[in-house]
Amino acid sequence: MSKPRLPYETTLLVRDTCLCLAVQRTARGLARRFDEALRPLDITNRQFSLMMSLNRPEPPPMGDVADLLAMDRTTLTAALKPLERRGLVSISADPADKRSRRLALTDAGHALLLRALPIWKRHHGQLEKHLSAANADRLREDLQFLTRLL
């Protein structure tokens, strides 16, 4: 006697309607595109986003950056290590709470971001050309809503 199996139609239904799968597929495609664009600077799109999140008037606490990037602290710590080794970011004790850490871009990190931004703008603009302004804004709003919901 054969064991029960899901019908193939169920697979197609999930493929065609699953928000999680759709966002994952799009995110992977976007990541590959921006990784390739930023390769000449020897950074990934993830590193660009992390460094951009540190571009603030005051060094943010690690927890704030982890929240912004939807990362746990362990993952953030691992992502920071290669940037710190390259002298692009610094990690220091929070003066108000020695157990907490503050993150900052170094001068070299700022310089790299200045070189990366035109690349990001060019590639981001090329993608947005395929969406109307209203659709691009709506997509960002919907994704932000889902992020807050989760």
N, CA, C and O atoms as a GROMACS GRO file, in nm:
protein
  600
    1MET      N    1   0.084  -0.117   0.000
    1MET     CA    2   0.000   0.000   0.000
    1MET      C    3   0.089   0.124   0.000
    1MET      O    4   0.181   0.137   0.081
    2SER      N    5   0.061   0.215  -0.091
    2SER     CA    6   0.143   0.336  -0.099
    2SER      C    7   0.099   0.436   0.006
    2SER      O    8  -0.017   0.441   0.047
    3LYS      N    9   0.195   0.515   0.048
    3LYS     CA   10   0.168   0.618   0.149
    3LYS      C   11   0.102   0.736   0.081
    3LYS      O   12   0.126   0.763  -0.036
    4PRO      N   13   0.017   0.808   0.156
    4PRO     CA   14  -0.049   0.924   0.095
    4PRO      C   15   0.054   1.032   0.058
    4PRO      O   16   0.153   1.052   0.129
    5ARG      N   17   0.028   1.098  -0.052
    5ARG     CA   18   0.115   1.206  -0.099
    5ARG      C   19   0.030   1.327  -0.132
    5ARG      O   20  -0.088   1.316  -0.165
    6LEU      N   21   0.094   1.442  -0.122
    6LEU     CA   22   0.026   1.564  -0.164
    6LEU      C   23   0.012   1.564  -0.316
    6LEU      O   24   0.104   1.521  -0.386
    7PRO      N   25  -0.097   1.610  -0.364
    7PRO     CA   26  -0.108   1.622  -0.509
    7PRO      C   27  -0.015   1.732  -0.562
    7PRO      O   28   0.011   1.830  -0.493
    8TYR      N   29   0.033   1.714  -0.684
    8TYR     CA   30   0.120   1.811  -0.748
    8TYR      C   31   0.053   1.948  -0.755
    8TYR      O   32   0.122   2.050  -0.749
    9GLU      N   33  -0.077   1.952  -0.769
    9GLU     CA   34  -0.150   2.078  -0.775
    9GLU      C   35  -0.127   2.161  -0.648
    9GLU      O   36  -0.128   2.284  -0.653
   10THR      N   37  -0.108   2.093  -0.536
   10THR     CA   38  -0.080   2.163  -0.411
   10THR      C   39   0.057   2.232  -0.419
   10THR      O   40   0.072   2.345  -0.372
   11THR      N   41   0.152   2.166  -0.477
   11THR     CA   42   0.285   2.225  -0.497
   11THR      C   43   0.274   2.350  -0.583
   11THR      O   44   0.335   2.452  -0.553
   12LEU      N   45   0.195   2.341  -0.688
   12LEU     CA   46   0.177   2.457  -0.776
   12LEU      C   47   0.106   2.571  -0.704
   12LEU      O   48   0.139   2.688  -0.723
   13LEU      N   49   0.008   2.536  -0.621
   13LEU     CA   50  -0.063   2.638  -0.544
   13LEU      C   51   0.034   2.713  -0.451
   13LEU      O   52   0.032   2.836  -0.445
   14VAL      N   53   0.117   2.638  -0.380
   14VAL     CA   54   0.214   2.701  -0.290
   14VAL      C   55   0.313   2.785  -0.371
   14VAL      O   56   0.344   2.898  -0.334
   15ARG      N   57   0.363   2.730  -0.480
   15ARG     CA   58   0.458   2.804  -0.565
   15ARG      C   59   0.399   2.937  -0.611
   15ARG      O   60   0.469   3.038  -0.616
   16ASP      N   61   0.272   2.936  -0.644
   16ASP     CA   62   0.210   3.054  -0.703
   16ASP      C   63   0.149   3.150  -0.602
   16ASP      O   64   0.114   3.262  -0.640
   17THR      N   65   0.134   3.110  -0.475
   17THR     CA   66   0.066   3.197  -0.379
   17THR      C   67   0.145   3.225  -0.252
   17THR      O   68   0.108   3.316  -0.178
   18CYS      N   69   0.251   3.151  -0.225
   18CYS     CA   70   0.324   3.166  -0.098
   18CYS      C   71   0.403   3.297  -0.095
   18CYS      O   72   0.496   3.317  -0.174
   19LEU      N   73   0.365   3.386  -0.003
   19LEU     CA   74   0.436   3.514   0.012
   19LEU      C   75   0.581   3.493   0.053
   19LEU      O   76   0.671   3.561   0.003
   20CYS      N   77   0.604   3.399   0.142
   20CYS     CA   78   0.740   3.374   0.190
   20CYS      C   79   0.829   3.331   0.074
   20CYS      O   80   0.940   3.384   0.059
   21LEU      N   81   0.784   3.237  -0.006
   21LEU     CA   82   0.862   3.191  -0.120
   21LEU      C   83   0.885   3.305  -0.219
   21LEU      O   84   0.996   3.321  -0.269
   22ALA      N   85   0.783   3.382  -0.248
   22ALA     CA   86   0.796   3.493  -0.343
   22ALA      C   87   0.899   3.595  -0.295
   22ALA      O   88   0.982   3.642  -0.373
   23VAL      N   89   0.894   3.630  -0.167
   23VAL     CA   90   0.988   3.728  -0.114
   23VAL      C   91   1.129   3.670  -0.113
   23VAL      O   92   1.225   3.740  -0.145
   24GLN      N   93   1.144   3.541  -0.075
   24GLN     CA   94   1.276   3.478  -0.075
   24GLN      C   95   1.337   3.476  -0.214
   24GLN      O   96   1.454   3.509  -0.232
   25ARG      N   97   1.259   3.439  -0.313
   25ARG     CA   98   1.310   3.432  -0.450
   25ARG      C   99   1.354   3.571  -0.497
   25ARG      O  100   1.460   3.587  -0.556
   26THR      N  101   1.271   3.670  -0.469
   26THR     CA  102   1.304   3.807  -0.510
   26THR      C  103   1.427   3.856  -0.434
   26THR      O  104   1.516   3.917  -0.493
   27ALA      N  105   1.432   3.830  -0.305
   27ALA     CA  106   1.547   3.874  -0.225
   27ALA      C  107   1.677   3.811  -0.274
   27ALA      O  108   1.779   3.879  -0.281
   28ARG      N  109   1.673   3.685  -0.309
   28ARG     CA  110   1.795   3.620  -0.360
   28ARG      C  111   1.838   3.681  -0.492
   28ARG      O  112   1.957   3.704  -0.515
   29GLY      N  113   1.742   3.707  -0.579
   29GLY     CA  114   1.775   3.770  -0.707
   29GLY      C  115   1.832   3.909  -0.690
   29GLY      O  116   1.931   3.945  -0.754
   30LEU      N  117   1.770   3.987  -0.602
   30LEU     CA  118   1.821   4.121  -0.575
   30LEU      C  119   1.960   4.114  -0.513
   30LEU      O  120   2.049   4.191  -0.550
   31ALA      N  121   1.979   4.022  -0.420
   31ALA     CA  122   2.109   4.008  -0.356
   31ALA      C  123   2.217   3.975  -0.458
   31ALA      O  124   2.325   4.034  -0.456
   32ARG      N  125   2.189   3.883  -0.549
   32ARG     CA  126   2.288   3.848  -0.652
   32ARG      C  127   2.320   3.969  -0.739
   32ARG      O  128   2.436   3.994  -0.772
   33ARG      N  129   2.218   4.044  -0.776
   33ARG     CA  130   2.238   4.160  -0.863
   33ARG      C  131   2.327   4.265  -0.795
   33ARG      O  132   2.420   4.316  -0.856
   34PHE      N  133   2.297   4.296  -0.669
   34PHE     CA  134   2.375   4.398  -0.599
   34PHE      C  135   2.512   4.345  -0.557
   34PHE      O  136   2.609   4.422  -0.552
   35ASP      N  137   2.522   4.216  -0.525
   35ASP     CA  138   2.654   4.159  -0.496
   35ASP      C  139   2.746   4.176  -0.616
   35ASP      O  140   2.862   4.216  -0.602
   36GLU      N  141   2.693   4.145  -0.735
   36GLU     CA  142   2.772   4.159  -0.857
   36GLU      C  143   2.811   4.305  -0.880
   36GLU      O  144   2.926   4.334  -0.916
   37ALA      N  145   2.718   4.395  -0.860
   37ALA     CA  146   2.746   4.538  -0.883
   37ALA      C  147   2.853   4.590  -0.786
   37ALA      O  148   2.936   4.672  -0.825
   38LEU      N  149   2.851   4.543  -0.663
   38LEU     CA  150   2.944   4.594  -0.561
   38LEU      C  151   3.075   4.515  -0.555
   38LEU      O  152   3.166   4.550  -0.480
   39ARG      N  153   3.084   4.408  -0.634
   39ARG     CA  154   3.204   4.323  -0.632
   39ARG      C  155   3.333   4.402  -0.656
   39ARG      O  156   3.433   4.372  -0.590
   40PRO      N  157   3.337   4.502  -0.746
   40PRO     CA  158   3.462   4.576  -0.764
   40PRO      C  159   3.513   4.644  -0.637
   40PRO      O  160   3.632   4.674  -0.625
   41LEU      N  161   3.423   4.670  -0.543
   41LEU     CA  162   3.462   4.732  -0.417
   41LEU      C  163   3.490   4.628  -0.308
   41LEU      O  164   3.523   4.662  -0.195
   42ASP      N  165   3.476   4.502  -0.345
   42ASP     CA  166   3.500   4.390  -0.252
   42ASP      C  167   3.408   4.394  -0.131
   42ASP      O  168   3.449   4.366  -0.018
   43ILE      N  169   3.280   4.430  -0.156
   43ILE     CA  170   3.178   4.420  -0.052
   43ILE      C  171   3.054   4.356  -0.113
   43ILE      O  172   3.034   4.357  -0.234
   44THR      N  173   2.973   4.300  -0.025
   44THR     CA  174   2.846   4.242  -0.067
   44THR      C  175   2.734   4.341  -0.040
   44THR      O  176   2.753   4.441   0.028
   45ASN      N  177   2.618   4.312  -0.094
   45ASN     CA  178   2.503   4.399  -0.067
   45ASN      C  179   2.471   4.399   0.082
   45ASN      O  180   2.430   4.502   0.136
   46ARG      N  181   2.488   4.286   0.148
   46ARG     CA  182   2.463   4.278   0.292
   46ARG      C  183   2.559   4.370   0.368
   46ARG      O  184   2.518   4.439   0.462
   47GLN      N  185   2.685   4.370   0.328
   47GLN     CA  186   2.782   4.457   0.393
   47GLN      C  187   2.752   4.604   0.364
   47GLN      O  188   2.766   4.689   0.452
   48PHE      N  189   2.709   4.633   0.241
   48PHE     CA  190   2.669   4.770   0.207
   48PHE      C  191   2.555   4.815   0.298
   48PHE      O  192   2.560   4.924   0.354
   49SER      N  193   2.452   4.731   0.312
   49SER     CA  194   2.337   4.767   0.396
   49SER      C  195   2.379   4.784   0.541
   49SER      O  196   2.333   4.876   0.609
   50LEU      N  197   2.466   4.697   0.589
   50LEU     CA  198   2.514   4.706   0.727
   50LEU      C  199   2.592   4.835   0.746
   50LEU      O  200   2.571   4.907   0.844
   51MET      N  201   2.681   4.865   0.655
   51MET     CA  202   2.759   4.988   0.668
   51MET      C  203   2.669   5.110   0.657
   51MET      O  204   2.688   5.208   0.729
   52MET      N  205   2.573   5.106   0.567
   52MET     CA  206   2.480   5.220   0.553
   52MET      C  207   2.402   5.240   0.682
   52MET      O  208   2.372   5.354   0.720
   53SER      N  209   2.368   5.130   0.750
   53SER     CA  210   2.293   5.143   0.876
   53SER      C  211   2.376   5.208   0.986
   53SER      O  212   2.321   5.255   1.086
   54LEU      N  213   2.507   5.212   0.969
   54LEU     CA  214   2.596   5.275   1.068
   54LEU      C  215   2.624   5.421   1.035
   54LEU      O  216   2.686   5.492   1.114
   55ASN      N  217   2.578   5.466   0.920
   55ASN     CA  218   2.603   5.604   0.879
   55ASN      C  219   2.505   5.697   0.950
   55ASN      O  220   2.404   5.738   0.894
   56ARG      N  221   2.537   5.727   1.074
   56ARG     CA  222   2.452   5.808   1.162
   56ARG      C  223   2.537   5.912   1.234
   56ARG      O  224   2.659   5.899   1.242
   57PRO      N  225   2.472   6.016   1.285
   57PRO     CA  226   2.549   6.118   1.358
   57PRO      C  227   2.621   6.063   1.481
   57PRO      O  228   2.731   6.108   1.514
   58GLU      N  229   2.559   5.966   1.548
   58GLU     CA  230   2.620   5.905   1.667
   58GLU      C  231   2.626   5.754   1.647
   58GLU      O  232   2.536   5.696   1.588
   59PRO      N  233   2.731   5.690   1.696
   59PRO     CA  234   2.740   5.545   1.683
   59PRO      C  235   2.620   5.476   1.750
   59PRO      O  236   2.595   5.497   1.869
   60PRO      N  237   2.547   5.393   1.675
   60PRO     CA  238   2.430   5.327   1.732
   60PRO      C  239   2.468   5.207   1.818
   60PRO      O  240   2.574   5.148   1.799
   61PRO      N  241   2.381   5.172   1.912
   61PRO     CA  242   2.402   5.048   1.986
   61PRO      C  243   2.379   4.928   1.894
   61PRO      O  244   2.302   4.935   1.799
   62MET      N  245   2.448   4.820   1.924
   62MET     CA  246   2.437   4.699   1.844
   62MET      C  247   2.292   4.652   1.831
   62MET      O  248   2.251   4.608   1.724
   63GLY      N  249   2.215   4.661   1.938
   63GLY     CA  250   2.076   4.617   1.935
   63GLY      C  251   1.991   4.694   1.836
   63GLY      O  252   1.906   4.636   1.770
   64ASP      N  253   2.015   4.824   1.825
   64ASP     CA  254   1.940   4.906   1.729
   64ASP      C  255   1.969   4.863   1.585
   64ASP      O  256   1.880   4.856   1.501
   65VAL      N  257   2.096   4.835   1.558
   65VAL     CA  258   2.135   4.794   1.423
   65VAL      C  259   2.078   4.655   1.393
   65VAL      O  260   2.029   4.631   1.283
   66ALA      N  261   2.085   4.566   1.489
   66ALA     CA  262   2.029   4.432   1.470
   66ALA      C  263   1.879   4.441   1.440
   66ALA      O  264   1.830   4.370   1.352
   67ASP      N  265   1.808   4.526   1.512
   67ASP     CA  266   1.665   4.543   1.489
   67ASP      C  267   1.638   4.598   1.349
   67ASP      O  268   1.550   4.549   1.278
   68LEU      N  269   1.712   4.700   1.310
   68LEU     CA  270   1.692   4.761   1.179
   68LEU      C  271   1.712   4.659   1.067
   68LEU      O  272   1.636   4.656   0.970
   69LEU      N  273   1.815   4.576   1.081
   69LEU     CA  274   1.849   4.481   0.976
   69LEU      C  275   1.777   4.347   0.993
   69LEU      O  276   1.800   4.254   0.915
   70ALA      N  277   1.691   4.337   1.095
   70ALA     CA  278   1.618   4.212   1.124
   70ALA      C  279   1.714   4.094   1.139
   70ALA      O  280   1.694   3.987   1.081
   71MET      N  281   1.819   4.117   1.218
   71MET     CA  282   1.920   4.014   1.246
   71MET      C  283   1.925   3.991   1.396
   71MET      O  284   1.896   4.082   1.474
   72ASP      N  285   1.963   3.871   1.435
   72ASP     CA  286   1.991   3.853   1.576
   72ASP      C  287   2.134   3.902   1.600
   72ASP      O  288   2.212   3.919   1.506
   73ARG      N  289   2.168   3.923   1.726
   73ARG     CA  290   2.300   3.982   1.758
   73ARG      C  291   2.415   3.892   1.716
   73ARG      O  292   2.521   3.941   1.676
   74THR      N  293   2.396   3.761   1.726
   74THR     CA  294   2.502   3.668   1.687
   74THR      C  295   2.533   3.681   1.539
   74THR      O  296   2.649   3.684   1.499
   75THR      N  297   2.428   3.688   1.457
   75THR     CA  298   2.446   3.703   1.312
   75THR      C  299   2.510   3.838   1.281
   75THR      O  300   2.597   3.847   1.194
   76LEU      N  301   2.467   3.942   1.351
   76LEU     CA  302   2.525   4.075   1.330
   76LEU      C  303   2.673   4.075   1.367
   76LEU      O  304   2.756   4.130   1.294
   77THR      N  305   2.706   4.014   1.478
   77THR     CA  306   2.846   4.007   1.521
   77THR      C  307   2.931   3.938   1.414
   77THR      O  308   3.040   3.984   1.382
   78ALA      N  309   2.880   3.828   1.361
   78ALA     CA  310   2.953   3.756   1.256
   78ALA      C  311   2.967   3.842   1.130
   78ALA      O  312   3.071   3.840   1.064
   79ALA      N  313   2.864   3.917   1.096
   79ALA     CA  314   2.868   4.003   0.977
   79ALA      C  315   2.964   4.120   0.996
   79ALA      O  316   3.022   4.168   0.898
   80LEU      N  317   2.982   4.165   1.118
   80LEU     CA  318   3.071   4.278   1.146
   80LEU      C  319   3.218   4.240   1.139
   80LEU      O  320   3.302   4.324   1.105
   81LYS      N  321   3.252   4.117   1.171
   81LYS     CA  322   3.393   4.077   1.183
   81LYS      C  323   3.476   4.106   1.059
   81LYS      O  324   3.584   4.165   1.071
   82PRO      N  325   3.431   4.067   0.938
   82PRO     CA  326   3.516   4.098   0.822
   82PRO      C  327   3.529   4.248   0.797
   82PRO      O  328   3.633   4.295   0.751
   83LEU      N  329   3.425   4.324   0.827
   83LEU     CA  330   3.431   4.469   0.810
   83LEU      C  331   3.526   4.532   0.911
   83LEU      O  332   3.600   4.626   0.880
   84GLU      N  333   3.524   4.479   1.031
   84GLU     CA  334   3.615   4.528   1.135
   84GLU      C  335   3.759   4.493   1.099
   84GLU      O  336   3.849   4.576   1.115
   85ARG      N  337   3.782   4.370   1.051
   85ARG     CA  338   3.918   4.329   1.011
   85ARG      C  339   3.972   4.418   0.900
   85ARG      O  340   4.092   4.446   0.895
   86ARG      N  341   3.885   4.462   0.810
   86ARG     CA  342   3.928   4.550   0.699
   86ARG      C  343   3.941   4.695   0.742
   86ARG      O  344   3.980   4.780   0.662
   87GLY      N  345   3.909   4.725   0.868
   87GLY     CA  346   3.920   4.862   0.917
   87GLY      C  347   3.808   4.953   0.870
   87GLY      O  348   3.825   5.075   0.865
   88LEU      N  349   3.692   4.894   0.835
   88LEU     CA  350   3.580   4.972   0.785
   88LEU      C  351   3.481   5.010   0.895
   88LEU      O  352   3.411   5.110   0.883
   89VAL      N  353   3.477   4.931   1.000
   89VAL     CA  354   3.390   4.961   1.115
   89VAL      C  355   3.468   4.943   1.243
   89VAL      O  356   3.568   4.870   1.248
   90SER      N  357   3.422   5.010   1.346
   90SER     CA  358   3.481   4.992   1.479
   90SER      C  359   3.370   4.955   1.577
   90SER      O  360   3.255   4.999   1.565
   91ILE      N  361   3.407   4.875   1.672
   91ILE     CA  362   3.314   4.831   1.777
   91ILE      C  363   3.375   4.874   1.909
   91ILE      O  364   3.489   4.840   1.940
   92SER      N  365   3.298   4.948   1.987
   92SER     CA  366   3.351   4.997   2.115
   92SER      C  367   3.247   4.980   2.224
   92SER      O  368   3.128   4.964   2.198
   93ALA      N  369   3.295   4.984   2.348
   93ALA     CA  370   3.204   4.976   2.462
   93ALA      C  371   3.120   5.103   2.469
   93ALA      O  372   3.168   5.213   2.442
   94ASP      N  373   2.996   5.086   2.506
   94ASP     CA  374   2.906   5.200   2.525
   94ASP      C  375   2.947   5.269   2.654
   94ASP      O  376   2.952   5.205   2.759
   95PRO      N  377   2.977   5.399   2.649
   95PRO     CA  378   3.020   5.469   2.772
   95PRO      C  379   2.915   5.462   2.884
   95PRO      O  380   2.951   5.462   3.002
   96ALA      N  381   2.788   5.455   2.848
   96ALA     CA  382   2.681   5.453   2.948
   96ALA      C  383   2.657   5.313   3.005
   96ALA      O  384   2.601   5.299   3.114
   97ASP      N  385   2.699   5.210   2.932
   97ASP     CA  386   2.677   5.072   2.975
   97ASP      C  387   2.788   4.986   2.915
   97ASP      O  388   2.782   4.949   2.798
   98LYS      N  389   2.888   4.957   2.993
   98LYS     CA  390   3.008   4.887   2.945
   98LYS      C  391   2.975   4.748   2.887
   98LYS      O  392   3.056   4.693   2.812
   99ARG      N  393   2.859   4.692   2.919
   99ARG     CA  394   2.821   4.562   2.863
   99ARG      C  395   2.772   4.575   2.719
   99ARG      O  396   2.774   4.478   2.644
  100SER      N  397   2.727   4.693   2.681
  100SER     CA  398   2.674   4.716   2.547
  100SER      C  399   2.784   4.764   2.453
  100SER      O  400   2.887   4.816   2.497
  101ARG      N  401   2.762   4.746   2.325
  101ARG     CA  402   2.858   4.786   2.223
  101ARG      C  403   2.797   4.889   2.131
  101ARG      O  404   2.678   4.884   2.099
  102ARG      N  405   2.880   4.983   2.087
  102ARG     CA  406   2.841   5.084   1.989
  102ARG      C  407   2.919   5.054   1.861
  102ARG      O  408   3.034   5.009   1.865
  103LEU      N  409   2.855   5.080   1.749
  103LEU     CA  410   2.913   5.051   1.619
  103LEU      C  411   2.932   5.180   1.541
  103LEU      O  412   2.846   5.268   1.544
  104ALA      N  413   3.044   5.191   1.472
  104ALA     CA  414   3.071   5.313   1.396
  104ALA      C  415   3.148   5.280   1.270
  104ALA      O  416   3.226   5.184   1.265
  105LEU      N  417   3.125   5.360   1.169
  105LEU     CA  418   3.208   5.354   1.049
  105LEU      C  419   3.340   5.425   1.077
  105LEU      O  420   3.343   5.528   1.143
  106THR      N  421   3.446   5.370   1.027
  106THR     CA  422   3.576   5.438   1.033
  106THR      C  423   3.584   5.534   0.914
  106THR      O  424   3.494   5.538   0.830
  107ASP      N  425   3.692   5.610   0.907
  107ASP     CA  426   3.712   5.697   0.791
  107ASP      C  427   3.716   5.614   0.663
  107ASP      O  428   3.661   5.653   0.560
  108ALA      N  429   3.782   5.498   0.669
  108ALA     CA  430   3.788   5.410   0.552
  108ALA      C  431   3.649   5.357   0.517
  108ALA      O  432   3.617   5.341   0.399
  109GLY      N  433   3.567   5.330   0.617
  109GLY     CA  434   3.429   5.286   0.592
  109GLY      C  435   3.347   5.393   0.525
  109GLY      O  436   3.271   5.365   0.431
  110HIS      N  437   3.360   5.516   0.571
  110HIS     CA  438   3.290   5.629   0.508
  110HIS      C  439   3.336   5.645   0.363
  110HIS      O  440   3.254   5.669   0.273
  111ALA      N  441   3.466   5.634   0.340
  111ALA     CA  442   3.519   5.649   0.205
  111ALA      C  443   3.465   5.540   0.112
  111ALA      O  444   3.432   5.567  -0.003
  112LEU      N  445   3.456   5.418   0.162
  112LEU     CA  446   3.404   5.309   0.081
  112LEU      C  447   3.256   5.330   0.050
  112LEU      O  448   3.211   5.305  -0.062
  113LEU      N  449   3.180   5.376   0.149
  113LEU     CA  450   3.038   5.404   0.124
  113LEU      C  451   3.021   5.513   0.017
  113LEU      O  452   2.930   5.505  -0.066
  114LEU      N  453   3.107   5.613   0.020
  114LEU     CA  454   3.101   5.719  -0.082
  114LEU      C  455   3.124   5.662  -0.222
  114LEU      O  456   3.064   5.710  -0.319
  115ARG      N  457   3.210   5.562  -0.232
  115ARG     CA  458   3.234   5.499  -0.362
  115ARG      C  459   3.120   5.404  -0.399
  115ARG      O  460   3.089   5.388  -0.517
  116ALA      N  461   3.060   5.341  -0.301
  116ALA     CA  462   2.954   5.242  -0.328
  116ALA      C  463   2.820   5.307  -0.362
  116ALA      O  464   2.742   5.250  -0.438
  117LEU      N  465   2.793   5.423  -0.307
  117LEU     CA  466   2.661   5.484  -0.325
  117LEU      C  467   2.624   5.507  -0.472
  117LEU      O  468   2.511   5.476  -0.509
  118PRO      N  469   2.712   5.559  -0.556
  118PRO     CA  470   2.673   5.576  -0.697
  118PRO      C  471   2.641   5.442  -0.766
  118PRO      O  472   2.553   5.437  -0.852
  119ILE      N  473   2.710   5.337  -0.728
  119ILE     CA  474   2.682   5.204  -0.783
  119ILE      C  475   2.542   5.161  -0.740
  119ILE      O  476   2.462   5.115  -0.822
  120TRP      N  477   2.514   5.176  -0.611
  120TRP     CA  478   2.381   5.139  -0.560
  120TRP      C  479   2.273   5.222  -0.629
  120TRP      O  480   2.171   5.167  -0.672
  121LYS      N  481   2.294   5.353  -0.641
  121LYS     CA  482   2.194   5.440  -0.704
  121LYS      C  483   2.166   5.398  -0.848
  121LYS      O  484   2.051   5.393  -0.891
  122ARG      N  485   2.271   5.368  -0.921
  122ARG     CA  486   2.255   5.330  -1.061
  122ARG      C  487   2.173   5.200  -1.073
  122ARG      O  488   2.078   5.193  -1.150
  123HIS      N  489   2.210   5.100  -0.998
  123HIS     CA  490   2.141   4.971  -1.007
  123HIS      C  491   2.000   4.978  -0.948
  123HIS      O  492   1.908   4.916  -1.000
  124HIS      N  493   1.985   5.052  -0.841
  124HIS     CA  494   1.853   5.068  -0.782
  124HIS      C  495   1.761   5.142  -0.879
  124HIS      O  496   1.645   5.105  -0.896
  125GLY      N  497   1.813   5.245  -0.942
  125GLY     CA  498   1.735   5.320  -1.039
  125GLY      C  499   1.692   5.235  -1.157
  125GLY      O  500   1.580   5.247  -1.207
  126GLN      N  501   1.782   5.148  -1.203
  126GLN     CA  502   1.748   5.058  -1.313
  126GLN      C  503   1.633   4.966  -1.275
  126GLN      O  504   1.545   4.939  -1.357
  127LEU      N  505   1.633   4.918  -1.154
  127LEU     CA  506   1.524   4.831  -1.108
  127LEU      C  507   1.393   4.909  -1.096
  127LEU      O  508   1.288   4.862  -1.139
  128GLU      N  509   1.400   5.027  -1.038
  128GLU     CA  510   1.277   5.105  -1.018
  128GLU      C  511   1.216   5.152  -1.150
  128GLU      O  512   1.096   5.179  -1.156
  129LYS      N  513   1.297   5.161  -1.256
  129LYS     CA  514   1.243   5.198  -1.387
  129LYS      C  515   1.136   5.099  -1.432
  129LYS      O  516   1.047   5.134  -1.510
  130HIS      N  517   1.145   4.976  -1.385
  130HIS     CA  518   1.051   4.872  -1.426
  130HIS      C  519   0.920   4.879  -1.349
  130HIS      O  520   0.824   4.810  -1.382
  131LEU      N  521   0.917   4.962  -1.246
  131LEU     CA  522   0.796   4.980  -1.166
  131LEU      C  523   0.752   5.126  -1.179
  131LEU      O  524   0.836   5.215  -1.190
  132SER      N  525   0.625   5.149  -1.176
  132SER     CA  526   0.581   5.288  -1.169
  132SER      C  527   0.617   5.340  -1.030
  132SER      O  528   0.636   5.260  -0.938
  133ALA      N  529   0.625   5.471  -1.015
  133ALA     CA  530   0.658   5.529  -0.884
  133ALA      C  531   0.557   5.483  -0.779
  133ALA      O  532   0.595   5.452  -0.666
  134ALA      N  533   0.431   5.480  -0.816
  134ALA     CA  534   0.327   5.437  -0.722
  134ALA      C  535   0.346   5.291  -0.683
  134ALA      O  536   0.328   5.255  -0.567
  135ASN      N  537   0.382   5.207  -0.779
  135ASN     CA  538   0.402   5.065  -0.749
  135ASN      C  539   0.525   5.044  -0.661
  135ASN      O  540   0.522   4.961  -0.570
  136ALA      N  541   0.633   5.119  -0.687
  136ALA     CA  542   0.753   5.106  -0.605
  136ALA      C  543   0.724   5.151  -0.462
  136ALA      O  544   0.764   5.085  -0.366
  137ASP      N  545   0.654   5.262  -0.448
  137ASP     CA  546   0.618   5.310  -0.314
  137ASP      C  547   0.528   5.209  -0.244
  137ASP      O  548   0.545   5.181  -0.126
  138ARG      N  549   0.431   5.155  -0.316
  138ARG     CA  550   0.338   5.058  -0.258
  138ARG      C  551   0.411   4.931  -0.215
  138ARG      O  552   0.382   4.876  -0.108
  139LEU      N  553   0.505   4.886  -0.296
  139LEU     CA  554   0.583   4.767  -0.260
  139LEU      C  555   0.660   4.792  -0.131
  139LEU      O  556   0.659   4.708  -0.041
  140ARG      N  557   0.727   4.907  -0.121
  140ARG     CA  558   0.801   4.939   0.002
  140ARG      C  559   0.708   4.945   0.122
  140ARG      O  560   0.739   4.892   0.229
  141GLU      N  561   0.593   5.010   0.106
  141GLU     CA  562   0.496   5.020   0.215
  141GLU      C  563   0.446   4.882   0.258
  141GLU      O  564   0.438   4.853   0.378
  142ASP      N  565   0.414   4.798   0.162
  142ASP     CA  566   0.365   4.664   0.196
  142ASP      C  567   0.473   4.580   0.265
  142ASP      O  568   0.443   4.509   0.361
  143LEU      N  569   0.596   4.590   0.218
  143LEU     CA  570   0.704   4.515   0.283
  143LEU      C  571   0.731   4.568   0.424
  143LEU      O  572   0.756   4.489   0.516
  144GLN      N  573   0.727   4.699   0.440
  144GLN     CA  574   0.745   4.756   0.575
  144GLN      C  575   0.631   4.714   0.667
  144GLN      O  576   0.654   4.684   0.784
  145PHE      N  577   0.510   4.710   0.615
  145PHE     CA  578   0.397   4.664   0.694
  145PHE      C  579   0.416   4.520   0.739
  145PHE      O  580   0.397   4.489   0.857
  146LEU      N  581   0.455   4.433   0.647
  146LEU     CA  582   0.479   4.293   0.683
  146LEU      C  583   0.590   4.280   0.786
  146LEU      O  584   0.580   4.199   0.878
  147THR      N  585   0.696   4.360   0.771
  147THR     CA  586   0.805   4.356   0.868
  147THR      C  587   0.757   4.392   1.007
  147THR      O  588   0.791   4.325   1.105
  148ARG      N  589   0.677   4.498   1.017
  148ARG     CA  590   0.623   4.537   1.148
  148ARG      C  591   0.528   4.430   1.202
  148ARG      O  592   0.526   4.403   1.322
  149LEU      N  593   0.451   4.371   1.115
  149LEU     CA  594   0.353   4.268   1.155
  149LEU      C  595   0.424   4.147   1.215
  149LEU      O  596   0.376   4.086   1.311
  150LEU      N  597   0.538   4.113   1.158
  150LEU     CA  598   0.611   3.995   1.201
  150LEU      C  599   0.700   4.024   1.319
  150LEU      O  600   0.769   3.935   1.368
   0.00000   0.00000   0.00000
